[in-house]
């Protein structure tokens, strides 16, 4: 009986946490005008077979001034912002990848008070790079799920200035 109660309590706690995250409003995260002039942190290519499948593509990661400072110190102040500019790719006959159509402009902004349920980060994305086409409808739950394994690194996939 105690085991059943523990399982039920754990499930309820998880559901409560998911609902709290879903209640976070990320619609106020605006399109990051001028992000391509920010510090270019890195570029990665997620090939077919990458999970989640929606993240397959060439992605350029940009960091604003506060995010660059955080990459240097390991501490991210509110306002630190990362942008992932993701594109489809095409492989040519000579095994080269070429950038194709823009898939999404994804934004991760630090605001510890506003986004406590997602590690202090808010998430928004713009389909095709269109500022009017908001892609995040769940308060950042799906985005944050991929970042959770990187909790020891401020929920970031990359470390420091390379």
Buried (B, 14 or more C-beta within 10 A) or exposed (E): EEEEEEEEEEEEEEEEEBEBBEEBEBEEBEBBEEBEEBEEBEEBEBEEEEEEEBBBBBBBBBBBEBBBBBBEEEEBEEEBBBBBBBBEBEEEEEEEBEBEEBBBBBBBBBBEEBBEBBBBBBBBBBEEBEEEEBBBEBBBBBBBBEBEEBEEEBBBBBEEEE
